[in-house]
Amino acid sequence: MSLKEKLADDLKDALRQGDESRKTAIRMTMWAIKNGEVAAGKPMEDKDVIATLAKQVKQRRESIEEFGKAGRQDLVAKEEAEMRVLQAYLPPEMGREEILAEVRKVIDEVGARGPGDKGRVMQAVMPRLAGRAEGRIISDVVSEQLASL
């Protein structure tokens, strides 16, 4: 069963159970997937669905931060619940050490020599770690490693 089919089945279950957080989170993700398919002109594969899920989680993280600043704990709780639902579909996040090992491999592969090569390293490492690590953390690790060369 593809990830997209699993989301559709889980949406049906959430509707039957009246689980508002699951229903909203999955429905919004299904819309994002559909929009991506229309834009690309072809159905999404699981890797694309994972990237869409990761983007949805990131949006919720940003919303949680902004709602927290505004003192809207009701909206923070809602966004956190939806984020937990979506994170269940993502592969487990990589730890900093795993990211570091992958970044070092890529630096060796592309022959990076310093901070000026960050773009080349990021371009090579992002597809490998997509959906398994947050882009900001990857960027920080790449910058640290390139600065020490």
C-alpha positions as CSV (number, residue, x, y, z in Angstrom):
1,M,0.0,0.0,0.0
2,S,1.4,3.4,-1.0
3,L,1.7,6.2,1.5
4,K,-1.0,8.1,-0.3
5,E,-3.4,5.2,-0.1
6,K,-2.6,4.9,3.6
7,L,-3.4,8.6,4.2
8,A,-6.7,8.1,2.3
9,D,-7.7,5.1,4.5
10,D,-6.7,6.9,7.7
11,L,-8.7,9.9,6.6
12,K,-11.8,7.6,6.3
13,D,-11.1,6.2,9.8
14,A,-10.7,9.7,11.3
15,L,-14.0,10.8,9.7
16,R,-15.7,7.7,11.2
17,Q,-14.2,8.3,14.6
18,G,-14.8,12.0,14.6
19,D,-11.1,12.7,15.3
20,E,-10.8,16.3,14.4
21,S,-7.0,16.7,14.6
22,R,-6.4,13.6,12.4
23,K,-9.1,14.6,10.0
24,T,-7.9,18.2,9.6
25,A,-4.2,17.2,9.3
26,I,-4.7,14.4,6.8
27,R,-7.2,16.4,4.8
28,M,-4.8,19.4,4.5
29,T,-2.0,17.0,3.5
30,M,-4.1,15.3,0.9
31,W,-5.0,18.7,-0.6
32,A,-1.3,19.6,-0.7
33,I,-0.5,16.3,-2.4
34,K,-3.3,16.8,-5.0
35,N,-2.0,20.4,-5.7
36,G,1.5,19.0,-6.2
37,E,0.2,16.3,-8.6
38,V,-1.7,18.9,-10.6
39,A,1.4,21.1,-10.8
40,A,3.7,18.3,-11.8
41,G,1.1,16.7,-14.1
42,K,1.7,13.2,-12.7
43,P,0.9,11.2,-9.6
44,M,3.3,11.6,-6.6
45,E,5.5,8.8,-5.6
46,D,6.1,8.0,-1.9
47,K,9.3,10.1,-1.7
48,D,7.3,13.1,-3.0
49,V,4.5,12.4,-0.5
50,I,7.1,12.2,2.3
51,A,8.5,15.6,1.2
52,T,5.0,17.0,1.2
53,L,4.4,15.6,4.7
54,A,7.7,17.1,5.9
55,K,6.6,20.5,4.5
56,Q,3.3,20.3,6.3
57,V,5.1,19.5,9.6
58,K,7.4,22.4,9.1
59,Q,4.5,24.7,8.5
60,R,2.9,23.6,11.7
61,R,6.2,24.1,13.6
62,E,6.3,27.7,12.3
63,S,2.7,28.2,13.2
64,I,3.3,26.9,16.7
65,E,6.1,29.4,17.2
66,E,4.1,32.3,16.0
67,F,0.9,31.4,18.0
68,G,3.1,30.9,21.0
69,K,4.5,34.5,20.6
70,A,0.9,35.8,20.3
71,G,-0.1,33.9,23.5
72,R,-2.7,31.7,21.6
73,Q,-2.2,28.5,23.5
74,D,-5.5,27.1,22.1
75,L,-4.1,27.3,18.6
76,V,-0.7,26.0,19.7
77,A,-2.3,22.9,21.1
78,K,-4.3,22.4,17.9
79,E,-1.2,22.7,15.7
80,E,0.8,20.4,18.0
81,A,-1.9,17.7,17.8
82,E,-1.9,18.0,14.0
83,M,1.9,17.9,13.8
84,R,2.0,14.7,15.9
85,V,-0.5,13.1,13.5
86,L,1.7,14.0,10.5
87,Q,5.0,13.0,12.1
88,A,3.6,9.5,12.5
89,Y,3.8,9.1,8.7
90,L,7.4,10.3,8.3
91,P,10.4,8.1,8.7
92,P,12.2,8.6,12.1
93,E,14.3,11.7,12.2
94,M,18.0,11.3,12.0
95,G,20.2,12.2,14.9
96,R,22.9,14.9,14.6
97,E,25.6,12.2,14.4
98,E,23.9,10.4,11.5
99,I,23.5,13.7,9.6
100,L,27.2,14.5,10.3
101,A,28.3,11.2,8.9
102,E,26.3,11.7,5.7
103,V,27.5,15.3,5.3
104,R,31.1,14.2,5.7
105,K,30.6,11.5,2.9
106,V,29.1,14.2,0.6
107,I,31.9,16.6,1.3
108,D,34.4,13.9,0.3
109,E,32.4,13.0,-2.8
110,V,32.0,16.5,-4.2
111,G,35.6,17.5,-3.1
112,A,34.4,20.5,-1.1
113,R,37.3,22.7,0.2
114,G,35.6,25.4,2.3
115,P,32.5,27.5,3.0
116,G,32.3,28.6,-0.7
117,D,31.3,25.0,-1.6
118,K,28.2,25.0,0.6
119,G,25.8,25.2,-2.3
120,R,27.3,22.1,-4.0
121,V,27.3,20.1,-0.7
122,M,23.7,21.1,0.1
123,Q,22.5,20.2,-3.4
124,A,24.0,16.7,-3.0
125,V,23.0,16.1,0.6
126,M,19.4,17.3,0.6
127,P,17.9,14.6,-1.6
128,R,19.6,11.9,0.5
129,L,18.2,13.2,3.8
130,A,14.8,14.5,2.5
131,G,12.1,13.8,5.0
132,R,14.5,12.4,7.6
133,A,16.2,15.6,8.8
134,E,15.2,19.2,9.0
135,G,16.8,21.4,6.4
136,R,17.9,24.0,8.9
137,I,19.8,21.4,10.9
138,I,21.4,20.0,7.8
139,S,22.5,23.5,6.8
140,D,24.0,24.1,10.2
141,V,26.0,20.8,10.1
142,V,27.3,21.6,6.6
143,S,28.3,25.1,7.6
144,E,30.2,23.7,10.6
145,Q,32.0,21.1,8.6
146,L,33.0,23.4,5.8
147,A,34.2,26.0,8.2
148,S,36.6,23.5,9.8
149,L,38.2,22.6,6.4
